[in-house]
């Protein structure tokens, strides 16, 4: 029992937010008479928040290094504008426009990363300037007007679904098959991890705790997949987010670059003395964030089916809130990709649930602000207590 208590205490941030997500979902389940867990609403929840989750993945790396990026909302806007001009006005093929837009995002990251990492201007100032610069360029490119519509092939980035290879016509069988495969992979990975820990004589959780955790996780995954299968199956957006979660979790946990990012944010001077090129680390983190913001911009434009000057307004605050609610620290050196996704889901479920029960936008903003304040306050309390 003491082992379980220690596990929860050492992972308070992650487990606390998961519990909060479950409680918030349960609250809105009762308040909305179960509408929030209907297949159609779950699909809409993914489509509405996919680009925020993509932004959160990039933002968490920036915040772990002890920096911040206030420009991502404007980057979303300018990337949508670039895609609109290329595809709608210039008839550039969709695939080429997507590549150009992602390269543009990387160049934006290079621009901001240079000023922050090598010139030494604080990230708050550089990205605040970027927010204004890229919003102004968006207005210039679009001449203050919206461009629409995009072709169907582009819209599928945000509104498409994976095809049902088994073609049942009712339940989306491919979704259920993928869910079962994922469940088997999770079981294998968990027991392989446990075997390795025992081999190296690490402390492991009791077997029954591992089994309970796996059963609960598999039940949730397969129930969620079943709900999606009752509608249209797995959205393309979910595939994009899932791939990013796997890739960036692996990078942060199992690569030298990931360890350097944590070291840079944890103690920059110590990282410099240990031979880590912290300037290069910060530079590439901002380049990466530019690319992911560009991807989010393409997803946002595809969902709106238009490039508009107001696109991405305040999205940077949603992404930052998701990261801090997910357990990242203002001081840097702390945070996880999974945590930022959970934080994004907390925000998304709250937005969706409050809309379902007809809470006004005024109170929605107030409640979201209080949740963010409490989450960061909880982080500060834990740090002072430690």
KEKE-3310 file (N, C-alpha, C; in steps of 0.2 Angstrom, whole numbers, plus 5000, padded with zeros to 4 digits):
npx = (5004:5010:5019:5010:5005:5016:5019:5008:5010:5022:5019:5010:5006:5003:4993:4984:4978:4972:4963:4955:4951:4942:4933:4927:4922:4912:4904:4899:4892:4881:4875:4872:4863:4869:4873:4886:4894:4889:4891:4891:4894:4907:4915:4914:4920:4934:4937:4935:4945:4957:4968:4972:4977:4988:4995:4998:5007:5019:5021:5023:5036:5043:5040:5046:5059:5060:5055:5043:5029:5021:5016:5010:4996:4995:5003:4996:4986:4993:4998:4987:4983:4993:4991:4978:4980:4989:4982:4969:4970:4981:4980:4989:4994:4987:4995:5008:5006:5004:5016:5024:5018:5022:5036:5036:5032:5043:5053:5048:5050:5064:5067:5062:5068:5082:5083:5080:5088:5101:5104:5099:5087:5073:5061:5047:5046:5051:5042:5030:5032:5032:5019:5012:5018:5016:5002:4999:5005:4997:4985:4989:4992:4979:4972:4963:4952:4942:4947:4939:4931:4940:4947:4940:4949:4959:4951:4949:4959:4955:4942:4941:4939:4946:4945:4933:4939:4933:4920:4906:4895:4887:4892:4908:4920:4934:4939:4936:4945:4957:4957:4958:4970:4978:4976:4982:4995:4998:4997:5007:5018:5018:5020:5032:5040:5038:5045:5058:5061:5061:5071:5082:5082:5073:5061:5045:5027:5014:5008:4994:4990:4995:4988:4975:4976:4979:4967:4957:4962:4961:4948:4943:4948:4943:4929:4928:4933:4922:4912:4916:4915:4902:4898:4906:4918:4936:4943:4953:4960:4962:4971:4982:4985:4988:4999:5008:5009:5014:5027:5033:5033:5041:5053:5056:5057:5067:5078:5093:5091:5079:5083:5092:5083:5076:5086:5091:5080:5079:5091:5100:5113:5120:5118:5125:5138:5140:5142:5131:5124:5115:5110:5108:5099:5087:5085:5081:5070:5061:5061:5055:5042:5037:5035:5025:5015:5012:5006:4995:4989:4986:4976:4967:4963:4958:4947:4939:4936:4941:4952:4955:4957:4955:4958:4964:4964:4968:4972:4984:4984:4975:4983:4994:4988:4983:4996:5001:4990:4991:5002:5015:5029:5031:5044:5052:5060:5051:5037:5027:5023:5011:5005:5002:4993:4982:4979:4975:4964:4956:4953:4946:4935:4929:4925:4917:4907:4902:4896:4886:4877:4873:4880:4885:4896:4903:4904:4910:4923:4928:4927:4937:4948:4949:4952:4964:4972:4971:4977:4991:4993:4993:5004:5014:5012:5015:5029:5034:5031:5039)
npy = (4994:5006:5008:5011:5023:5031:5031:5038:5050:5054:5056:5067:5078:5072:5062:5069:5078:5069:5063:5075:5077:5066:5069:5081:5077:5068:5077:5085:5076:5072:5085:5088:5078:5067:5070:5074:5063:5057:5048:5057:5070:5067:5065:5078:5084:5080:5085:5099:5102:5097:5105:5113:5104:5100:5112:5112:5102:5106:5118:5113:5109:5121:5128:5119:5122:5133:5144:5154:5155:5167:5169:5159:5159:5169:5164:5153:5160:5166:5156:5149:5160:5160:5147:5149:5159:5152:5140:5144:5156:5155:5142:5132:5115:5105:5097:5102:5115:5113:5108:5119:5128:5122:5123:5137:5139:5133:5142:5153:5149:5148:5162:5167:5159:5162:5176:5174:5163:5165:5179:5183:5190:5190:5177:5181:5194:5193:5184:5191:5202:5194:5190:5202:5205:5194:5194:5206:5204:5194:5201:5209:5200:5194:5205:5210:5203:5187:5171:5159:5145:5131:5117:5100:5090:5097:5101:5089:5087:5091:5087:5074:5056:5040:5027:5013:4998:4986:4988:4988:4996:4999:4998:5005:4995:4995:5004:4998:4987:4993:4998:4987:4981:4991:4990:4977:4980:4989:4981:4972:4982:4986:4975:4971:4982:4981:4969:4972:4981:4973:4965:4973:4976:4986:4995:4989:4990:4982:4967:4966:4979:4984:4976:4980:4994:4992:4985:4995:5005:4999:4996:5009:5014:5005:5007:5021:5020:5012:5021:5031:5023:5021:5032:5040:5034:5034:5051:5060:5070:5064:5054:5061:5068:5058:5051:5062:5062:5049:5050:5062:5059:5048:5055:5064:5056:5046:5050:5058:5072:5075:5073:5084:5095:5095:5097:5109:5117:5114:5118:5130:5135:5125:5115:5121:5120:5107:5103:5104:5111:5123:5135:5130:5120:5127:5135:5125:5120:5131:5131:5119:5121:5131:5124:5115:5124:5128:5117:5116:5127:5124:5114:5121:5131:5122:5116:5128:5130:5141:5155:5167:5183:5184:5172:5160:5168:5172:5158:5155:5157:5147:5136:5138:5137:5124:5117:5121:5117:5104:5101:5107:5117:5134:5138:5130:5115:5105:5095:5086:5078:5070:5075:5088:5085:5080:5091:5099:5092:5093:5107:5107:5098:5106:5118:5112:5106:5117:5124:5115:5115:5128:5139:5156:5165:5174:5169:5157:5161:5166:5155:5147:5154:5154:5140:5139:5147:5141:5129:5132:5138:5127:5120:5129:5128:5115:5115:5124:5117:5106)
npz = (5000:5004:4993:4983:4988:4987:4974:4969:4975:4970:4957:4957:4949:4936:4938:4946:4937:4928:4936:4938:4925:4923:4934:4929:4917:4922:4929:4919:4912:4920:4921:4908:4905:4899:4886:4883:4881:4871:4854:4843:4849:4855:4844:4839:4849:4847:4834:4836:4845:4841:4834:4845:4853:4846:4846:4859:4861:4855:4862:4875:4875:4873:4885:4894:4892:4899:4893:4883:4871:4863:4851:4843:4840:4830:4821:4817:4810:4800:4793:4788:4780:4770:4765:4760:4750:4741:4737:4734:4727:4718:4713:4717:4719:4732:4741:4738:4743:4757:4760:4758:4767:4779:4779:4779:4792:4799:4796:4802:4815:4815:4814:4826:4835:4833:4838:4851:4856:4852:4851:4864:4868:4879:4878:4879:4875:4862:4856:4858:4850:4838:4838:4835:4823:4814:4814:4808:4795:4791:4789:4778:4768:4766:4763:4772:4771:4770:4763:4753:4746:4752:4743:4743:4746:4754:4765:4771:4780:4792:4793:4789:4789:4794:4782:4782:4781:4781:4777:4783:4784:4795:4811:4813:4808:4806:4815:4828:4826:4826:4839:4847:4843:4848:4861:4864:4861:4871:4883:4880:4881:4894:4902:4897:4901:4915:4917:4913:4923:4935:4931:4933:4946:4951:4960:4959:4955:4964:4956:4955:4955:4943:4934:4937:4933:4919:4914:4917:4908:4896:4895:4894:4882:4873:4874:4871:4858:4853:4854:4844:4833:4832:4826:4814:4814:4816:4817:4805:4812:4825:4822:4818:4830:4838:4833:4834:4849:4852:4845:4851:4864:4865:4860:4871:4882:4878:4871:4868:4864:4871:4884:4885:4883:4895:4904:4900:4904:4917:4924:4917:4918:4924:4914:4903:4908:4909:4896:4887:4873:4875:4869:4856:4858:4863:4852:4842:4848:4846:4832:4830:4837:4828:4817:4821:4825:4812:4807:4815:4810:4797:4800:4807:4797:4787:4795:4796:4783:4777:4775:4786:4793:4807:4812:4823:4834:4851:4853:4857:4871:4875:4872:4880:4893:4893:4894:4906:4915:4913:4921:4919:4924:4928:4930:4922:4915:4920:4915:4903:4888:4887:4899:4894:4884:4892:4899:4889:4885:4897:4896:4884:4886:4896:4889:4879:4887:4895:4885:4881:4891:4891:4897:4898:4887:4895:4908:4905:4901:4913:4922:4915:4917:4931:4933:4927:4935:4948:4945:4942:4954:4962:4958:4962:4976:4978:4975:4984:4996:4994)
capx = (5000:5014:5021:5005:5004:5022:5018:5003:5013:5028:5016:5004:5004:4999:4987:4979:4975:4968:4957:4951:4947:4937:4928:4924:4918:4907:4900:4895:4888:4875:4872:4869:4859:4873:4874:4893:4897:4886:4896:4892:4898:4914:4918:4915:4925:4940:4937:4935:4951:4963:4973:4974:4982:4994:4999:5000:5013:5024:5021:5026:5044:5045:5039:5050:5065:5059:5053:5036:5028:5014:5014:5007:4989:4996:5006:4990:4983:4997:4999:4980:4983:4998:4988:4973:4983:4992:4978:4963:4971:4986:4979:4994:4992:4986:5001:5013:5004:5005:5024:5027:5016:5026:5042:5035:5032:5050:5056:5046:5053:5071:5067:5061:5073:5088:5083:5079:5094:5108:5104:5097:5081:5068:5056:5041:5047:5052:5036:5025:5033:5030:5012:5010:5021:5012:4995:5000:5006:4990:4980:4992:4991:4972:4969:4958:4946:4942:4947:4936:4932:4946:4945:4938:4955:4962:4946:4949:4964:4952:4935:4941:4939:4949:4940:4931:4941:4928:4914:4900:4889:4884:4897:4914:4924:4941:4940:4937:4951:4963:4957:4960:4977:4981:4975:4987:5002:4999:4998:5014:5023:5017:5023:5039:5043:5039:5050:5065:5062:5062:5078:5087:5080:5070:5055:5039:5021:5011:5005:4987:4989:4997:4982:4969:4977:4978:4960:4954:4964:4959:4940:4941:4950:4938:4923:4929:4933:4916:4907:4918:4913:4895:4897:4910:4925:4942:4944:4960:4963:4964:4977:4988:4987:4991:5006:5013:5010:5019:5034:5036:5034:5048:5059:5057:5059:5071:5083:5098:5088:5074:5086:5095:5078:5074:5092:5091:5075:5080:5096:5103:5120:5123:5118:5131:5144:5140:5143:5125:5124:5109:5107:5106:5093:5082:5084:5078:5064:5057:5059:5050:5036:5035:5032:5019:5010:5010:5002:4989:4986:4983:4971:4962:4960:4954:4941:4934:4935:4942:4958:4952:4962:4954:4960:4969:4964:4968:4974:4991:4982:4973:4989:4998:4984:4983:5002:5001:4985:4994:5008:5022:5031:5033:5052:5055:5062:5046:5032:5026:5018:5005:5002:4999:4987:4977:4977:4971:4957:4952:4950:4941:4929:4925:4922:4911:4902:4898:4892:4880:4872:4871:4883:4887:4904:4907:4906:4915:4930:4929:4929:4943:4953:4950:4955:4971:4975:4971:4982:4997:4994:4994:5011:5018:5011:5019:5036:5036:5031:5045)
capy = (5000:5012:5009:5014:5030:5034:5032:5044:5056:5056:5058:5070:5082:5069:5058:5074:5081:5064:5063:5081:5076:5061:5072:5086:5074:5066:5082:5087:5070:5073:5092:5088:5072:5062:5072:5075:5057:5054:5048:5063:5075:5065:5066:5085:5087:5079:5090:5106:5103:5094:5109:5115:5098:5100:5118:5111:5097:5111:5123:5110:5109:5128:5129:5115:5125:5139:5150:5154:5158:5171:5171:5154:5161:5173:5159:5149:5164:5168:5149:5149:5164:5157:5141:5151:5162:5147:5135:5147:5161:5153:5135:5127:5108:5105:5094:5107:5121:5110:5108:5126:5131:5119:5126:5144:5138:5132:5148:5157:5146:5150:5169:5169:5155:5166:5181:5171:5159:5168:5187:5184:5193:5186:5174:5184:5200:5191:5181:5196:5205:5190:5190:5208:5205:5189:5196:5211:5201:5190:5206:5211:5194:5193:5212:5211:5199:5180:5168:5153:5139:5126:5111:5095:5087:5100:5100:5082:5087:5092:5084:5068:5050:5034:5023:5007:4993:4980:4991:4985:5000:5001:5000:5006:4989:4996:5008:4993:4982:4997:4999:4980:4981:4996:4987:4972:4983:4992:4976:4970:4987:4987:4969:4972:4987:4978:4964:4976:4984:4968:4962:4978:4976:4992:4994:4989:4990:4975:4964:4967:4986:4984:4973:4985:4999:4990:4984:5001:5009:4995:4997:5016:5015:5002:5011:5027:5018:5010:5027:5034:5018:5021:5038:5039:5031:5038:5056:5061:5074:5060:5051:5066:5070:5051:5051:5067:5060:5044:5053:5067:5056:5045:5059:5067:5051:5041:5052:5063:5078:5075:5075:5090:5100:5095:5099:5116:5121:5113:5123:5132:5136:5118:5112:5124:5118:5100:5103:5104:5117:5126:5139:5126:5117:5132:5137:5120:5119:5136:5129:5113:5124:5134:5118:5112:5129:5128:5111:5118:5132:5121:5111:5126:5133:5116:5116:5133:5130:5148:5158:5173:5187:5183:5165:5159:5173:5169:5151:5154:5156:5140:5131:5139:5135:5117:5115:5122:5113:5097:5099:5110:5122:5141:5139:5126:5108:5100:5094:5080:5078:5067:5080:5094:5083:5079:5098:5102:5089:5097:5113:5105:5096:5111:5122:5109:5105:5123:5126:5111:5117:5135:5144:5161:5166:5178:5164:5152:5164:5167:5148:5144:5158:5152:5134:5140:5150:5136:5124:5135:5139:5120:5119:5133:5126:5109:5117:5127:5112:5102)
capz = (5000:5004:4987:4979:4990:4985:4967:4968:4978:4965:4951:4958:4943:4930:4941:4948:4931:4925:4940:4937:4919:4925:4938:4925:4912:4925:4931:4913:4910:4924:4920:4901:4904:4896:4879:4882:4880:4865:4849:4839:4853:4856:4838:4838:4854:4844:4829:4839:4850:4838:4833:4851:4856:4842:4848:4866:4861:4853:4868:4881:4874:4874:4892:4898:4892:4903:4888:4882:4864:4863:4844:4840:4837:4824:4816:4814:4806:4794:4789:4785:4774:4765:4762:4756:4744:4737:4735:4731:4722:4714:4711:4719:4722:4740:4744:4738:4748:4763:4762:4758:4774:4785:4778:4782:4800:4802:4795:4808:4821:4814:4815:4833:4839:4833:4843:4858:4858:4850:4853:4871:4870:4882:4873:4880:4871:4855:4853:4858:4844:4833:4838:4831:4816:4810:4813:4803:4788:4789:4786:4772:4763:4764:4762:4777:4769:4770:4757:4754:4750:4750:4740:4748:4748:4759:4771:4774:4785:4799:4793:4786:4794:4791:4779:4785:4776:4781:4774:4786:4783:4801:4815:4809:4811:4806:4822:4833:4825:4828:4846:4850:4842:4852:4868:4864:4861:4878:4887:4879:4883:4901:4905:4895:4906:4921:4916:4913:4930:4939:4929:4935:4953:4952:4963:4954:4958:4964:4950:4954:4953:4936:4930:4937:4928:4912:4913:4917:4902:4890:4895:4892:4875:4868:4875:4867:4851:4851:4853:4838:4828:4831:4821:4807:4815:4819:4813:4803:4817:4830:4820:4818:4837:4841:4830:4838:4856:4852:4843:4855:4871:4864:4860:4877:4887:4876:4867:4870:4864:4876:4891:4885:4884:4902:4907:4899:4908:4924:4926:4911:4919:4925:4908:4899:4911:4907:4889:4883:4869:4877:4864:4850:4861:4863:4845:4838:4851:4843:4826:4831:4838:4822:4812:4824:4824:4805:4806:4818:4806:4792:4802:4808:4790:4784:4798:4795:4776:4774:4778:4789:4797:4814:4813:4829:4840:4858:4853:4861:4878:4876:4872:4886:4898:4892:4896:4914:4918:4912:4926:4918:4929:4925:4931:4917:4918:4922:4910:4899:4882:4889:4903:4890:4881:4897:4901:4883:4885:4902:4893:4879:4889:4900:4884:4876:4892:4897:4879:4881:4896:4889:4901:4893:4886:4900:4913:4902:4902:4920:4925:4913:4920:4938:4933:4926:4941:4953:4942:4943:4961:4965:4956:4966:4982:4979:4975:4991:5001:4993)
cpx = (5004:5017:5016:5004:5010:5022:5013:5006:5018:5025:5010:5001:5000:4993:4982:4975:4970:4962:4952:4947:4941:4931:4924:4920:4912:4902:4896:4890:4881:4871:4869:4865:4863:4875:4882:4897:4893:4891:4897:4896:4905:4918:4919:4920:4933:4942:4938:4942:4958:4969:4976:4979:4988:4999:5002:5007:5019:5026:5025:5033:5046:5045:5044:5057:5065:5057:5045:5035:5021:5012:5011:5000:4990:4999:5001:4987:4987:4998:4993:4980:4987:4994:4982:4975:4986:4987:4972:4965:4976:4985:4985:4991:4992:4992:5007:5012:5005:5012:5026:5025:5020:5033:5042:5035:5039:5054:5054:5049:5061:5072:5067:5066:5080:5088:5083:5086:5100:5109:5103:5091:5076:5063:5049:5041:5047:5045:5030:5026:5031:5022:5009:5012:5017:5005:4995:5001:5000:4985:4982:4990:4984:4968:4963:4951:4947:4943:4944:4932:4938:4943:4944:4944:4959:4958:4947:4955:4961:4945:4935:4941:4943:4943:4939:4933:4937:4921:4907:4894:4886:4890:4904:4919:4931:4943:4941:4943:4957:4963:4959:4967:4981:4981:4981:4994:5003:5000:5005:5019:5023:5021:5030:5043:5043:5044:5057:5066:5064:5070:5084:5086:5077:5063:5049:5033:5018:5008:4998:4985:4990:4991:4976:4970:4976:4971:4956:4955:4961:4951:4939:4943:4945:4931:4923:4929:4926:4911:4909:4915:4906:4893:4900:4916:4930:4943:4951:4964:4966:4971:4983:4990:4990:4998:5011:5014:5015:5026:5037:5037:5040:5054:5061:5059:5065:5077:5087:5095:5083:5077:5089:5089:5076:5080:5092:5086:5076:5085:5101:5111:5124:5123:5124:5137:5145:5141:5137:5125:5117:5106:5105:5099:5087:5080:5080:5071:5059:5056:5054:5043:5033:5032:5025:5013:5007:5005:4995:4985:4983:4976:4965:4958:4955:4947:4936:4932:4936:4949:4955:4957:4961:4956:4965:4969:4964:4970:4980:4989:4979:4978:4993:4994:4984:4990:5003:4996:4988:5000:5014:5023:5033:5041:5055:5058:5057:5040:5032:5022:5011:5001:4998:4993:4981:4975:4973:4964:4953:4949:4945:4935:4925:4922:4916:4905:4898:4894:4885:4875:4871:4874:4886:4894:4907:4909:4911:4922:4932:4931:4935:4949:4955:4954:4962:4975:4976:4977:4989:4999:4996:5001:5016:5018:5015:5027:5038:5036:5037:5051)
cpy = (5006:5013:5013:5022:5034:5036:5038:5050:5059:5058:5062:5074:5078:5065:5063:5077:5075:5063:5069:5080:5071:5065:5077:5083:5071:5071:5084:5082:5071:5080:5092:5082:5067:5064:5072:5069:5053:5053:5054:5069:5073:5066:5074:5088:5086:5084:5097:5107:5100:5099:5112:5110:5098:5106:5116:5106:5102:5115:5120:5110:5116:5129:5125:5118:5131:5145:5150:5157:5160:5171:5165:5155:5164:5169:5155:5153:5165:5162:5148:5153:5162:5151:5144:5155:5157:5143:5138:5152:5159:5146:5131:5121:5108:5102:5099:5113:5119:5110:5115:5129:5128:5122:5133:5144:5137:5138:5153:5155:5148:5157:5170:5165:5159:5172:5179:5168:5162:5175:5188:5188:5189:5184:5178:5190:5198:5188:5186:5200:5201:5190:5196:5207:5200:5191:5201:5209:5197:5195:5208:5206:5193:5200:5213:5207:5191:5177:5161:5151:5135:5120:5105:5091:5090:5100:5094:5082:5087:5089:5077:5062:5045:5030:5016:5001:4987:4982:4988:4989:5002:5003:5000:5001:4991:5000:5003:4988:4986:4997:4992:4979:4985:4993:4981:4975:4986:4987:4973:4975:4987:4981:4969:4977:4984:4973:4967:4979:4979:4965:4967:4980:4983:4990:4994:4988:4983:4973:4966:4974:4987:4981:4977:4991:4998:4988:4990:5005:5005:4996:5004:5017:5011:5005:5017:5025:5016:5016:5030:5029:5018:5027:5037:5036:5036:5044:5057:5065:5070:5056:5055:5067:5064:5050:5056:5065:5055:5046:5057:5064:5052:5049:5062:5062:5046:5043:5057:5070:5080:5077:5082:5096:5100:5098:5107:5120:5120:5118:5124:5132:5129:5114:5114:5121:5110:5098:5103:5111:5120:5130:5135:5123:5121:5134:5132:5119:5125:5134:5124:5116:5128:5129:5116:5117:5130:5123:5113:5123:5129:5117:5116:5129:5128:5116:5121:5134:5137:5150:5165:5177:5186:5176:5165:5164:5170:5162:5150:5154:5149:5135:5131:5136:5127:5114:5116:5118:5106:5096:5102:5115:5128:5141:5134:5119:5103:5100:5088:5081:5075:5072:5086:5092:5082:5086:5101:5099:5092:5103:5112:5103:5101:5116:5119:5108:5111:5125:5122:5113:5125:5140:5149:5162:5169:5173:5159:5155:5165:5160:5146:5148:5156:5145:5134:5143:5145:5130:5126:5136:5132:5118:5123:5131:5119:5110:5120:5122:5107:5105)
cpz = (5000:4997:4982:4981:4987:4977:4965:4970:4973:4959:4951:4953:4938:4933:4943:4942:4928:4929:4939:4930:4920:4928:4933:4920:4916:4927:4925:4911:4914:4922:4913:4899:4899:4888:4878:4880:4874:4859:4845:4843:4854:4850:4837:4843:4851:4839:4831:4843:4847:4837:4840:4854:4852:4845:4855:4866:4859:4859:4874:4881:4876:4882:4896:4898:4896:4899:4888:4875:4864:4856:4840:4837:4831:4819:4813:4809:4799:4789:4785:4779:4769:4761:4757:4749:4739:4733:4731:4726:4717:4711:4712:4721:4730:4743:4744:4743:4755:4765:4762:4765:4780:4785:4781:4789:4803:4801:4800:4814:4821:4816:4823:4837:4839:4838:4850:4860:4858:4852:4861:4873:4873:4877:4874:4875:4863:4852:4854:4852:4838:4832:4834:4824:4811:4809:4808:4796:4786:4786:4779:4767:4761:4763:4766:4776:4770:4763:4758:4747:4748:4747:4745:4750:4754:4766:4775:4780:4792:4799:4790:4791:4790:4788:4782:4780:4775:4778:4777:4785:4789:4806:4811:4812:4811:4813:4827:4832:4828:4836:4849:4849:4847:4859:4869:4865:4868:4883:4887:4882:4890:4904:4903:4900:4913:4922:4917:4920:4935:4938:4932:4943:4955:4956:4958:4958:4959:4958:4949:4953:4946:4932:4931:4933:4921:4910:4912:4910:4896:4889:4892:4885:4871:4869:4870:4859:4848:4849:4846:4832:4827:4826:4815:4808:4817:4814:4811:4809:4823:4828:4820:4825:4840:4839:4834:4845:4856:4850:4848:4862:4870:4864:4867:4882:4885:4872:4870:4870:4869:4883:4891:4885:4891:4906:4906:4903:4915:4927:4920:4912:4920:4918:4903:4902:4910:4900:4884:4879:4870:4872:4858:4852:4860:4856:4841:4841:4848:4836:4825:4832:4832:4817:4815:4824:4817:4804:4809:4814:4800:4794:4804:4802:4787:4788:4797:4787:4773:4778:4780:4793:4804:4816:4819:4834:4847:4858:4857:4869:4880:4876:4878:4893:4899:4895:4904:4918:4918:4917:4924:4923:4925:4925:4925:4920:4920:4917:4906:4893:4884:4894:4899:4887:4886:4899:4895:4883:4891:4899:4888:4881:4893:4895:4881:4881:4894:4891:4879:4886:4896:4894:4896:4893:4891:4906:4911:4903:4909:4923:4922:4916:4927:4938:4932:4932:4947:4951:4944:4950:4965:4963:4961:4973:4983:4979:4981:4996:5000:4996)
residu = (UNK:UNK:UNK:UNK:UNK:UNK:UNK:UNK:UNK:UNK:UNK:UNK:UNK:UNK:UNK:UNK:UNK:UNK:UNK:UNK:UNK:UNK:UNK:UNK:UNK:UNK:UNK:UNK:UNK:UNK:UNK:UNK:UNK:UNK:UNK:UNK:UNK:UNK:UNK:UNK:UNK:UNK:UNK:UNK:UNK:UNK:UNK:UNK:UNK:UNK:UNK:UNK:UNK:UNK:UNK:UNK:UNK:UNK:UNK:UNK:UNK:UNK:UNK:UNK:UNK:UNK:UNK:UNK:UNK:UNK:UNK:UNK:UNK:UNK:UNK:UNK:UNK:UNK:UNK:UNK:UNK:UNK:UNK:UNK:UNK:UNK:UNK:UNK:UNK:UNK:UNK:UNK:UNK:UNK:UNK:UNK:UNK:UNK:UNK:UNK:UNK:UNK:UNK:UNK:UNK:UNK:UNK:UNK:UNK:UNK:UNK:UNK:UNK:UNK:UNK:UNK:UNK:UNK:UNK:UNK:UNK:UNK:UNK:UNK:UNK:UNK:UNK:UNK:UNK:UNK:UNK:UNK:UNK:UNK:UNK:UNK:UNK:UNK:UNK:UNK:UNK:UNK:UNK:UNK:UNK:UNK:UNK:UNK:UNK:UNK:UNK:UNK:UNK:UNK:UNK:UNK:UNK:UNK:UNK:UNK:UNK:UNK:UNK:UNK:UNK:UNK:UNK:UNK:UNK:UNK:UNK:UNK:UNK:UNK:UNK:UNK:UNK:UNK:UNK:UNK:UNK:UNK:UNK:UNK:UNK:UNK:UNK:UNK:UNK:UNK:UNK:UNK:UNK:UNK:UNK:UNK:UNK:UNK:UNK:UNK:UNK:UNK:UNK:UNK:UNK:UNK:UNK:UNK:UNK:UNK:UNK:UNK:UNK:UNK:UNK:UNK:UNK:UNK:UNK:UNK:UNK:UNK:UNK:UNK:UNK:UNK:UNK:UNK:UNK:UNK:UNK:UNK:UNK:UNK:UNK:UNK:UNK:UNK:UNK:UNK:UNK:UNK:UNK:UNK:UNK:UNK:UNK:UNK:UNK:UNK:UNK:UNK:UNK:UNK:UNK:UNK:UNK:UNK:UNK:UNK:UNK:UNK:UNK:UNK:UNK:UNK:UNK:UNK:UNK:UNK:UNK:UNK:UNK:UNK:UNK:UNK:UNK:UNK:UNK:UNK:UNK:UNK:UNK:UNK:UNK:UNK:UNK:UNK:UNK:UNK:UNK:UNK:UNK:UNK:UNK:UNK:UNK:UNK:UNK:UNK:UNK:UNK:UNK:UNK:UNK:UNK:UNK:UNK:UNK:UNK:UNK:UNK:UNK:UNK:UNK:UNK:UNK:UNK:UNK:UNK:UNK:UNK:UNK:UNK:UNK:UNK:UNK:UNK:UNK:UNK:UNK:UNK:UNK:UNK:UNK:UNK:UNK:UNK:UNK:UNK:UNK:UNK:UNK:UNK:UNK:UNK:UNK:UNK:UNK:UNK:UNK:UNK:UNK:UNK:UNK:UNK:UNK:UNK:UNK:UNK:UNK:UNK:UNK:UNK:UNK:UNK:UNK:UNK:UNK:UNK:UNK:UNK:UNK:UNK:UNK:UNK:UNK:UNK:UNK:UNK:UNK:UNK:UNK:UNK:UNK:UNK)
# end
